[in-house]
Amino acid sequence: MPDQKQDEKQVEAYCVKCKAKRAMKDPQQIKMKNGKPAVTGTCPNCGTKMFRIGGVI
């Protein structure tokens, strides 16, 4: 039986506070004002809000 954590896709984004690329915690698919897709979440290391333009979960 596969683990549920493996089924979830890891979305990576750059954390400006940590200055490193990290996997997002609690990623959520959103649409920007211009209609383009984006993903927002938090950094698992420092808790700072992360944003990735054009990402799809």
N, C-alpha and C positions, 0 to 999 in steps of 0.2 A: 504494500500500500504506500503510495508516494506521500511524502510530507507536504503539508499545505504551504509551508514557507518556500519550498522549491517551486511551487506553481506560480507564486507571485513574481512578477518581473521586478528586477532591481533597476531603479531609475537613478542614473548618476548625474550629478551636477557639481559645479564648482562652488565651494564655500569661501566667501571673501574674508571671513574672520579667521578660518583655519589655514587659508591659502593652499587648499588641496581639493582634489576631486574626491567626492564621497557619495555613497549610496544614500538616497533620500529616505527619511523616516516619514511615514504616513503621506505618500505622494497622492495628490489629487489632480485630476484632469480639469482644466479650466479653459475658457475661451477669452482671449483678449478683446479689447474694444474694437479692433479692426477685424475680428472674426477668426484670427489664426489660433491654432491650438497651443497650449502651454501646460506645463506641469509645475505645481508648487508644493512645497513640503518643508521639512525642517532638517537641520544637520543633526545626525545622531551623536556627534561628538560634543558640540558646543550649544546646540539648540537654536541657532540662528536660522531665520527664514531663508529658504533657497528657492530659486526660480529657474526653470529651463524652458526656453522658447522653442516651440516646434516639437516638443517631446510628446510621445503618445504612450500611454500605459498599456 
